[in-house]
Amino acid sequence: MLQNIRNNSQGLLAKTFIGFIIFVFAIFGLDSIVGTFVNSNASVSVNGVDIDEFAIENETQRITQELLASLGADINFADVDTTQFREQAINNLVERELMIQAAIEDGLTVSSVTLDREIALTPEFQINGEFSPERARALLTSFGLTPASYRAALLRDSLLNQMLSSYSSSSFVTPAEMEVLSRINKEKRNFRHVRISAATLSQTQAVSDAEIAEYYENNVAQFMQGERVAIQYLELDKNDLLAEIEISEEQINEQYQTEIADLQNAVERRASHILLQAGEADIAEAQALATELKDRIDNGESFEDLAAEYSDDGGSAQFGGDVGYSSGETFVEEFENALAQLTLDEVSGPVRTQFGVHLIKLTDITENDIPSLEDSRERIERELQSQAVDDIYLARAEELGNLAFESLDLQQPAEALGLEIQTSELFDRSGGVGISANPAVINAAFGPEVLEGLNSEIMSLDESRSVVIHLQEYRQAEARSLAEVSGEIEALLRREKAEVQARTLGDTYLNSMNNGQNISTLLSVQGLEWQIGQNLTRNNSGMEPELIQMIFNMPKPTENETVVEGASLQNGDYVLVELQEVIPGTVEELTESERIALENYLQQQEAVADFNAVMSGIQAQADINR
């Protein structure tokens, strides 16, 4: 659960969320962190510290969810070996425990003051910019955590972060390392190249009918047409139901009055207080002190300063007594009643509650603007119409599903609901157009129920449309005829011949150059010429990456010599490259942003290497039982 929170709250948000919870515990003095984790059925231990089965299961689920998120909703989970996830989860938890033990042994710690400061500024746990203990408690409960377990896990995470940052902040980069990487990173290459286009050559290739027929006979499996179906269907569209909805003036006015009442009741008041805790024996003394403090406030002394000095509510005293906003239900009844009677910046007299005696100050009040009926009419009518059509749509959809289940075809459901039976073209398992492009429809159309002649279950196409389908026609898988595919085969054979010719020509040119011949005349016969490339960099955007990689993989030419290589590209073109010069890069060529990025990269690599080395040593010496 803690990991879920961390995954959903990155950067400053994660830090402030973590800090905030610690702040809540500091204020309210909740459970001790001692004995937080219940050791249930421990199956793994690290230096005598058990990792329980509950933690392993949680980590396994987290890894599984990450896999599902990365692969998308279409993954077939039956094909995934989930046993490896548990082993990975155990490895993660063992490494984590080793890191925590190492951090504690190294004397790393977390200051409560530092954490509290971050907590108080956490936006996710503030209301109108101010910290709210109630919101803190609600959010903690929503994650299914106890205060003690969350605090313990949080402190452990802080130790981990300290340990990791100690390596990332201590690594450094030498000038020699920067120079070496700059030589490679900023390297430039001068060259010339010629491209033999397979697409151009394919236009001149001759392919006979006999070749087409032979290819078809030898590769008939490539031209199979999968099984196909055509379907009948009934579509229920929410938009078609709008014409049935009429909203009266009385309905509009009733809704408007309800909204006004809600807006009027949604007043929020922000309060500060000075709390003097007292039991029955001390109540008179507390009331006398409260009266004295009220007189001092009336005579000009600062409420906030007096709250900091006298209030027994330590959580709010440091913020001038501020306890946040209330819409009338946040505080106890006596407090709320007194607050509701105050004007802005007014301070109440002593108010007794079960907690003691309060002085209450109203520091802010928020009220909503009330729009006119005319300004709201169109919106209200639209919302009432939408709500009414939703109800009708759901009822009709349920009726359509029931009728389809009870009927042998779509005729009776169509007549009962006034729907038109529509039909699709033939389509295969890859889908067709219109409704037959919908994955749910495709799956149902090729499902056993529909193929056996039954109506499908009702399916939702989107939030406003639902359908049921029935098989109209079924065709078995069959080979497409030679006449249907001859054009495809001809184009394929032309391309194959062109690629062979391009490679043959290219190899001829390459051999000629390696024998010291000038191939300019040979190139001109084919309408080809050299293309000059100067100062090519690795990240050049004007040339396809495949060709750039080929050029930078070529060895550096010796003095007064060149290097020549040729290769077929993925698209079938053949490229002949003559590398003439390699110009090493220098640190001075780096821009400021490039220099910083390069230093950061090298520092990160050093930090990772250092950390891995340390962890390998720690793990080698650890007593780990699995």
N, C-alpha and C positions, 0 to 999 in steps of 0.2 A: 504493500500500500504506500509506504514511504517512497518507493521507487516510482510509482505511478504519479505521485504528486510532483516529484522531481522532473519526470519526463514531460509533464504538462506545464511546468513553470521554469523557464530557462532564465539564465543571467541574473539580473538584479531581482527579478520577480521571485526566483527560487530562493535567493538569499534572504529576502525580506519575509517570505512566507515561513521559512525555517526559523528565522529570528523571532518572528511574531509569536509563534507557539511557545517558545521559551519564555517570552515576556508574559504571556498569559499565566504560565505556571508560577513565574516569579511573583506576580501580583496576587494571585489567589492561593498561593501556598499549597498546590495540589500534591498528589502522591509523591513519595520519595522515589528516586530512580533505582534505589536498591531493590533487587528482586523483581525487576521489571519483566524480564523475559522468562516465560514458563518453559522449562525444559521438557518437552513432550517427545518421548520416543527418539532420543538422540541417536543418529546412526553414523555421524561423522564427528571427529574431535580434532582440534588443532592445539597442540601443547596443553592438553588437558581441558580446553574450553570446548564444550559441546555445541554443535550446530544441529538444531532439532529438525525433525521431519517437516514441521510447519514452514520453516524458513526455506527449506529445499523446494517444497511444493510451490510456494509463492514465487521463487526465483524461476522455477521451471515454467510457470504460467506466464511470467513476464517475457521470457525468451520466446515462448510460443506466440504470444500476442505481437511481438515485434516482427516475427517472421510473417505472420498473417498480414500485418500492415504493409510490409515491404513487397509482398508478392501479389497483393490485391485480393478482391473478393472472389475471383474466379478459381482460386487454387483448389485442387482436389486434395483435401487433407488426408484422404485414405492413402495417398501415394507418399506421404511424408513419414519418415522414420522418427517418431517422437522420443524413442529411447535415448537418442543422443542428447536431447535437451536436458534431461536430468543430469547426465554426466557433466555437461557444460555448466549447469546451475551449481553443482557441487564444486567444480573448479573455481567458479566465480566467488562463491562464499568462502572457500578456503583461502583464496588469495586476499580477499577483503579482511578476513580475520587476522591473517598474518600481518597485513599492513597496519591494522589497528594496534596490534600488540607491539609492533616495531615503533609506532608513533608514541605509544605510552612509555615504552622503554627509553625512548630518546628524550622524554620529558616534555613533549608537546602538550599544550593545554589550550582551553578556550576561556576567555574572560567573559563572565556573565554580564559585566557592564557593556562590553562591546556588542554582545548579542542583543541585549535589551535595547540599545540605541538603534540598532537596525530594525528590530521588531516594531518599535514605536512608529517608524516611518513606512511600514508596509502598506501600500495602497489597497491591496486586496482585503485588508482587514480594517479598513477605515470607512466611516460613513461621513460623507461631505467633508473629507479631508481630515477627519479626526478618528483616532483609535477607538474601536468599539469592542469591549470585552465580550458582549453578547454575540457579536458576529464571529469572534474568535472561537467561542465555544461551539457555535452552530456548525462552523466549517470543520472543526476537528471531529465532531460527532458524525458529520456526513461522510467522512472517510473511514468510519468504523474503527477509530483508534481510541485507546485510553490515553490520558495525558502522560502517564508515566512511560508507557511504551514508546510513545512518539518522542518524548524528550530524550530518552536513552538513545534511540536510533539517530536522532538529530545530532546529539553530541558526538556520536561515533562518526557520523558523516563529516562533521567539522574537523575532526582529527584526521580523517582521510584526506580532506581537501588541503589541510596544512602540509601533510606529508608529501602529497603530489606537487604542490606549489613550491616546496623547498627544492625540488629537483629542477623544475622548469625555470625558477628564478636564479638558480646558481650556475647553470651552464653558461658557457661563453664560446665565442668564435674567434679563432686566430686570423690574422691577416693572410697567412699562407692558405688557409682553408677557403677564404673569400676569393683569393686569386685563382685557385684551382677551379672552383665552381664557376667563376666569371669567365674563365677561358672557354669553358664548355658552353655555358649559358648564352653568352654574347657572341659566340663564334659565327663567322660569315663565310660563305662559300661562293666562288665564282665558277661558272660552268656554262655549257651550252647543251641543248638537247633537241632531239627530233622525235616527233610522235607519229606513229603509223596508226591511223584510225581504222578500227575494225568496222565501225558503222559505215564509213565511206566505202570500204572495200566490199561490204556485203551487197551494195547496190549493183555490183558488176558480176556477182556469182551466179552461175547457171545451175539450176536444180531440175532434174528430170522427173517425170511422173513416176518412173520406175523407182527412183530413189525415195520419193515420198511414200510410195506403196510399201517399199521394203522397210522403211523406218516405222511405218504404222504397224506392220506385222510383227516387228521385233519389239515394239514398245506399246502394244495395245493397252497395257495396264495404265499407262499415263493418261489415256483418254476415256477412262470409265466415267460414266455419268451416274452419280450416286442415286439411291432410291429417292423418289420425289412424291410429294403429296400436294393436293389442292384441298382447301378447306372451305366450309361454310362457317359463318360466324354471326353472332349477334353482339352489337356494340352498344353499351349503355354509356352515354356521354352526359356528364353533369351540366354542361352548357346548354344542352337541348331542353333541360328541365326548367330553365330560368323563366320561360314564357308562362309557366304554370303558377308562378309566385306573384302575388299582389300584396303589397305592404300598405296598410291603412294609415291615415293621419294619426289615428289614436295610438297605434303601435309606435310610431315615430315619437310622438310626444311622451309616451310612457317611458321609452328608453332614454329620452333626453333628460327627463326628471330623475331617473335612476343615476345617470352619469353625473348630473349636478350634485346630487346627494353624496356620491362617492368622492367627488372633488372637494366638496366642503368638509368632508370628514377626514380628508387626507392631509390635514395640517400637521406639520412636524415642528416640535419645539426643542431647542437645544438648551440644556441645563448645565449649570455648575453648582456644586454644593460644598458646604463645610459640614462634615459629619463629626459629631461628638458622641462616641459610643458610651452607652450607659445602661446599667441594669436598673431594676426597680429601686434599689437602695440609693443609686446615684443620680436618678433622673432629675431631681430638683436642682442639684449642682450643675448638671449639664445644661438645663434650661436657663439657669442664671448666667452661665458663661455665654450661651448663645445670645441672650438678650444684650449682654455687654458688647459682644462682637457686632451685633446688628447696629447698636448705637455708634460704634466706631466707624462702621461702614457708612452710616448716614452722615457722619461728620467728615467724610472725605477720605478715609483710609481705603486702601486697595483690597477688594474682595479676594483677588488672586493671591496677594501676599499673605493675607490672613489664612487663606486655605492652605497654603504651603506650610505655615507655621503651626496651625491648630488642628487641621482636619486629621481624623483617625483613618481616613481612606487613603492609604499610601499610594494606591494606583492612580487616583485622580489628583491628589494633592500636588504632585510634581508638574501637573499641567494646569495649575490654577483652579483646581476643583472640577474641571470639565469632565462630564460623564456622557457626552454625546447627545444625539437626537432621540426623541420619542414621539410616536404618533398617538400616545395615550395608553399604551399597554406595556411599555418597557419596564417601568418602575412600579413599586408598590402603590396601592391605591391612595394612601395619604399623600405621598410624594406627588403623584400625578394630579390629584385634586388641587394641591397648592400651586403647582406649576401652571395649571390651566387658568388660574386667577391672576397671574402676573402680567404686567405690561413689559415691553422690551426694556432690558437692563434694570428692571426692578428686582429688589431682594426681598424675600419673604421674611416674616417673623419666624420664631422657632417652630419647627414642625416635628412632631414625634411620630416615629415609626418603630417597627420591631427591631431596627438596627441601632436606634438611639435618637438623638435630636439633630435636625438638619437646619441649616440656613440655605435657601434655594434661590439661585439667580437665573432669570431667563435671559440668555445671551443672544438668541437668534430665533426667528420664526419664519417658516416658509409656508406660503399659501398659493394655491393654484388659481390661474386666471380662468374665469367661467366664460366659455364661448356662447354666442347667441344661438338660438334655435335655427335661424336661417343659415348661419355658417356651418351648422352641424347636420342639417337635414339630409343633404346628398350622401354624406358619409354614413349616417345612421341607416338610411334606407338601403344602401349598398350592403352594409354589414348584416342587417336583418334578413335581406334577401339571400345573402350567402349562407347564413345560418339555416334558413328554412330549406334551401336547396340541398344543403348537406344532409339534412334529416331525410328528405325525400329520396336522395340518391342512395343513402345507406339502406333504406327500406326496400327500394326497388332492386338494388344489387342483391340483397338477401333473397328476395322473391325470385329473381332471375336464377340464382344459384340453385334454389330448391326446385324450381320448375325444370331446369336442365337435368338435374339428377333424376327426377321422376319420369322424364320423357325419353322416348327412343330416338327422337330427332329434334330439330329446332323449331318445328312448325308450331307446336302448342305454346312454348314460351314466347315466340314472336307475336302470336295472336293475342295472348294474354296481356302483354306489355306494350303492344303497338310498336314493335320494333321491326325493322326490315332485315331479312336474311341476305347477307352479302357473301360474295365468294372471292377467293384469291386465285392468282395464277399458280401453276405448279412451282414448287420450290424444294430444294434439297436441305440437308442438315446445316448448311452454311447460311440459310435464310434467303429471303427474297426481298420484295419491296413492300412498303406500307406496313400493315399489321404483321405480315410474315417475316419482317426484319426483327421483331421483338423476341429476345431470347426465351422468355417464358412461353410465348406462343409456339416457337420452334420446338422446344422440349416437349410441350404437351402434344403437338401434332404428331411427333414421332414416338410418343409414349404408348404403352400397351393398351390403355383404355380407349383412346381415340382410334388407334389402328384396328381395334376389335369392333368398331362401329358405335361406341358409346359417346355421349356428350362429355366434354371436358368439365372440370370444375371451373367456377368463375375465377378469372385472373384479372389482376389490376395492371393495366398498362402504364398508368401514371396516377396522380392524385385525383384526376377527374374522369378517367375512363376505365371501364371494365368490360371484359368479353367472355363469352363461352364459345367453343368451337366444336365442329363436327366434321368428320372426314367426308370429303366429296369424291376424291379419286386418289388411288395409290398406284405408283409404278415402281417395279423392281429396279434394282441397279442394272445398268446395261452399258455396253460400249457405245460411244458415239461413232457414227459412221465415218468412213474415210472422207466422204464428201464434206462433212461438217468440219473436219479438222485439217484438211489438206493445206489450207492457208497458214495455219499455225505451224505445221510441220515445215512448209516451204521457208517461212521466215526463220525458223530455228536452224534449218540446214544451211541457209545462206549465212547466218551469223557464225556457225561453226566453221564453215569454209573460210570465211573472212578472217577469223581469229587465227586459223592455221596459216593462212597466207601472210598475215601481219607478222606472226612469229618467225616464219621462214625468211621473209624479207629482212626483219630486224637482225636475225642471227647472221644473215649474209653480210649486212653492213658492219656488224660487230667484228666478224672474222676479218673483213677487209681492213678495218682500222687497226686491229691487233697486228696485222701484217704490214703496217706502215703505209697503207694506201690512203689517198684522198678520195672520199666518197661523194664529194659535192656533185659530180656529174651523175652518179647513180641516183642521188636524191632528186635531182632536177627532173630526171626521166619520170619519176613517180609524182612529180609536182610537190615535192617536199623540200624544206629548207631548215637550216639550223635556227633555233631560237636561243638568244643570248640571255643569260641570267647573271646578274651582278649583286654581290652583297646579300645573298639569300640568308635569312635567319630561320631559326627553328620554328618560330611562331608566325611565319609569313602567312597572311590571310588571302593572298592572291593566287595561291597554287594549292592543288588538292593535297591533303596530308600524306596520302600514300606515296606520291612522288617526292615530297619533301623528305620523308623517312628514307626513301631509297637513296637520295643524294647524300644525306648525312650519315648513312651507313657505309658509304664508300670510303676506302682507305685514303689517307692523305698522300697526294702525289709527291714523288721525289723531285728534287730541284731540276728544272728545265724539262720535266716530263709531265704527262697527264695520265689520268686513270680513266678507262672507258669500261662501262658496264651496260648491259641491256636487260630488260625484264618485261614480262607481260603484266599489265595491271588487271585489277579485278573486272573491269568492264570490257576486257579483251584487247584493248589497245596495247601496242608494243612501244616502249620508250627506250631510246638509246641516249645515254648521258655521258658526256665527256667532262670530268671534273678537272678544273685547271688550277685552282688555288684554294687553300684553306687559310683563313685569317683568324687567329685566336682572338678571343675577347679579352677585355681588361676591366678591372674594377672601376676605372675612371669612366667607362661607358655607361655604367649603371645610373639610372635616375635615382633620386632620393627615395621614392616609393619602392623601386626595385631593390635598392640596397637594403632597405629595412625588411622587405619581404624575404630576401635571401638570408639575411642574418637570422630572422625569426625561424626560417626553415632549418637552418643549420643548428640553431640552439635547440629546436624541438627534437631534432634527430639525436643530438648529444644527450639531451635530458632523457629521452626514451631509452637510449643505450645504457646510460648510468642507472636508471631506475630498474631496468630489466636485470642488469648485473647484480644489483643489490638484492632484488627479490629472489633471484636464483640462489644466492648465497643463503638468504634467510630460509628459503624453502628446503634447501639441502640439509640445514641443521635442525629443522623443525620436526616435531614428533606428530605426524599426521596419521590418524587411523580412519579408514573408510569402511 
